[in-house]
Amino acid sequence: MRVSALIALWSDGLPCREIGRRLGFTKNAIIGKVNRLGLAKRNSSVRQIVHDKEPPGAEAVSLEKLVAGMCSWPHGHPGTKEFHFCGQSAVEGKPYCAAHCAKAYVINTKDVKKTAAA
């Protein structure tokens, strides 16, 4: 394995899958080599908590103040005093505002391809 190339790509922050593709190895081979080399660990992109910004004009709405027609997208960790809901006007028939519907309802590209092929 080209260790110097691996170290350079790892330092650039590339995902293990991409490093493996460039060097001709599997993702798991890259992970194993990184561990054996003792390179600095990075946060997993799968486990990262995304602290997304609230939509403009959003106010912190507690569970007690949340009513029908309000966006119920949670912010923060339940059980903490900072935990609240979006509170914007919800899209009709949905529990979230338009911005949070875009995050919650993702179109599966495999289904789109199957429909187009039929």
C-alpha positions in Angstrom: 0.0 0.0 0.0 1.3 3.5 -0.8 1.5 4.7 2.8 2.6 8.2 1.9 -0.4 8.7 -0.4 -2.7 7.2 2.2 -1.4 9.6 4.8 -1.8 12.6 2.5 -5.3 11.7 1.5 -6.2 11.0 5.1 -4.8 14.4 6.2 -6.9 16.0 3.4 -10.0 14.6 5.1 -11.2 12.4 2.3 -13.6 9.6 3.2 -12.1 6.1 3.5 -14.2 4.9 0.6 -12.7 7.6 -1.7 -9.2 6.9 -0.4 -9.7 3.2 -1.2 -11.0 4.0 -4.6 -8.0 6.1 -5.5 -5.5 3.6 -4.1 -7.2 0.5 -5.4 -8.2 -1.0 -2.0 -11.4 -1.5 -0.1 -12.7 0.9 2.5 -12.1 -1.7 5.2 -8.5 -2.1 4.1 -8.0 1.6 4.4 -9.5 1.7 7.9 -7.3 -1.2 9.0 -4.1 0.5 7.7 -5.1 3.8 9.3 -5.5 2.1 12.6 -2.2 0.2 12.3 -0.4 3.4 11.4 -1.9 5.2 14.4 -3.2 8.1 12.4 -5.4 10.7 14.2 -9.0 9.5 14.4 -11.7 11.6 12.7 -15.3 11.9 13.6 -17.5 9.5 11.5 -19.7 11.4 9.1 -22.4 8.9 10.0 -22.3 9.8 13.6 -21.9 13.5 13.3 -24.7 15.5 14.8 -25.8 18.2 12.5 -26.7 21.5 14.2 -28.8 23.0 11.5 -29.9 26.5 11.8 -33.5 27.2 12.4 -35.6 28.8 9.6 -35.6 32.6 9.6 -38.2 34.0 12.0 -38.4 30.8 14.0 -39.1 31.0 17.7 -38.3 28.3 20.3 -41.6 26.5 20.9 -41.9 24.1 23.9 -44.0 21.0 23.8 -46.6 22.7 26.0 -47.0 25.5 23.4 -46.9 23.2 20.3 -50.4 23.0 18.7 -51.8 21.5 15.5 -50.6 23.3 12.3 -47.1 24.1 13.8 -43.9 22.5 12.7 -42.9 19.8 15.2 -39.3 19.4 14.0 -37.2 18.9 17.2 -34.1 21.0 18.0 -31.7 19.9 20.7 -31.6 16.9 22.9 -34.8 15.8 24.8 -34.5 16.3 28.5 -32.4 19.5 28.3 -33.8 23.0 28.9 -32.7 24.0 25.4 -34.9 21.3 23.7 -37.7 22.9 21.6 -39.6 22.6 18.3 -39.5 24.7 15.2 -43.0 26.1 15.5 -43.3 27.5 12.0 -46.5 27.0 10.0 -46.6 23.3 8.9 -47.3 22.2 5.3 -50.9 21.1 5.0 -51.1 17.3 5.8 -47.6 17.2 7.1 -46.1 17.7 10.6 -43.3 19.9 9.4 -42.7 23.3 7.7 -41.5 23.4 4.1 -37.8 23.6 5.1 -38.0 20.6 7.4 -40.2 18.6 5.0 -37.4 18.9 2.5 -35.1 17.2 5.0 -37.6 14.7 6.2 -39.1 13.4 3.0 -36.2 12.4 0.7 -37.1 10.9 -2.7 -35.5 7.5 -3.2 -33.6 7.7 -6.5 -33.9 3.9 -7.0 -37.7 4.2 -7.1 -37.5 7.1 -9.6 -35.2 5.0 -11.9 -37.6 2.0 -11.7 -40.6 4.2 -12.6 -38.7 5.8 -15.5 -37.7 2.4 -16.8 -41.2 1.0 -16.7 
